[in-house]
Amino acid sequence: MPTRRQHLAVVFDMDGLLLNTEHLYDLVIGELLASHGRTFTRECKLEMMGRPAQVALEIMKERHQLSADWQALAEEIEDRFASILPTHLELMPGVSDLLGMIADLPLPMTVATSSRRSFAETALRQAQIRDRFQFLLCGEEVLNGKPAPDIYLETARRLDLPPEKLIVLEDSHTGSLAATSARAYTVAVPGEHSAHQDFSHVDLVVPQVNDPRLLALLGLTDPRQ
């Protein structure tokens, strides 16, 4: 088990890490592509995963030969999401426990997501966790999206901390590369959608965010034990 390190902030990816939105993307994009006579394949999803909206949707456009521009596709996706978030959105396993435990520590929590701000704000508020985070940084707000380190370097700058003092939680290969490139301590939490991706470059891999090894890094113990 890893020993406790002196970290000063915890940074969360959103899709597939805090929220079950990776699964919901399968539903929403699957329906969108079906309306164009196309099928959303796992290969396309893996190529899109973790990337900023424009990059991901340009990949989808090219693979499926769609004529709409990426902004129109993004708006259609958000419209479709609006109809299912109230009934389908859930926190990922362990998230509620971890956020509650970190709230008792002098550690700021932030979110760094490739999703557009309009969607991220809506989803986090729908899940009733937006107020837990000091700030939210989104893919369109940095020059280079994940897997470039920009979003985590900017997070560290806003926190006035060296990147090495961040613990970053990511669920995808693309996102975890961004975190390790920024020199943050990187914890991968793969889900069903990313279980077979390569995480050999990260510092720690756990099955969910309230894993005892991650709690130990933060100086926490599960109150149920």
CORLINVEN-V214618 format. One record per residue. RES is the residue in one letter. BURIAL is # if it has 9 or more other C-alpha atoms within 8 Angstrom, else .. Layout:
RES/BURIAL, RES/BURIAL
This chain:
M/., P/., T/., R/., R/., Q/., H/#, L/#, A/#, V/#, V/#, F/#, D/#, M/#, D/#, G/#, L/#, L/#, L/#, N/#, T/#, E/#, H/#, L/#, Y/#, D/#, L/., V/#, I/#, G/#, E/., L/#, L/#, A/#, S/., H/., G/., R/., T/., F/#, T/., R/., E/., C/#, K/#, L/., E/., M/#, M/#, G/#, R/#, P/#, A/#, Q/., V/#, A/#, L/#, E/#, I/#, M/#, K/#, E/., R/., H/., Q/., L/., S/., A/., D/., W/#, Q/., A/., L/#, A/#, E/., E/., I/#, E/#, D/., R/#, F/#, A/., S/., I/#, L/#, P/., T/., H/., L/#, E/., L/#, M/#, P/., G/#, V/#, S/., D/., L/#, L/#, G/., M/#, I/#, A/#, D/., L/., P/., L/#, P/#, M/#, T/#, V/#, A/#, T/#, S/#, S/#, R/#, R/#, S/., F/#, A/#, E/#, T/., A/#, L/#, R/#, Q/#, A/#, Q/., I/#, R/#, D/., R/., F/#, Q/., F/., L/#, L/#, C/#, G/#, E/#, E/., V/#, L/., N/., G/#, K/#, P/#, A/#, P/#, D/#, I/#, Y/#, L/#, E/#, T/#, A/#, R/#, R/., L/., D/., L/#, P/., P/#, E/#, K/#, L/#, I/#, V/#, L/#, E/#, D/#, S/#, H/#, T/#, G/#, S/#, L/#, A/#, A/#, T/#, S/#, A/#, R/., A/#, Y/#, T/#, V/#, A/#, V/#, P/#, G/#, E/., H/., S/#, A/., H/., Q/., D/., F/#, S/., H/., V/#, D/., L/., V/#, V/#, P/., Q/#, V/#, N/#, D/#, P/., R/#, L/#, L/#, A/#, L/#, L/#, G/., L/., T/., D/., P/., R/., Q/.
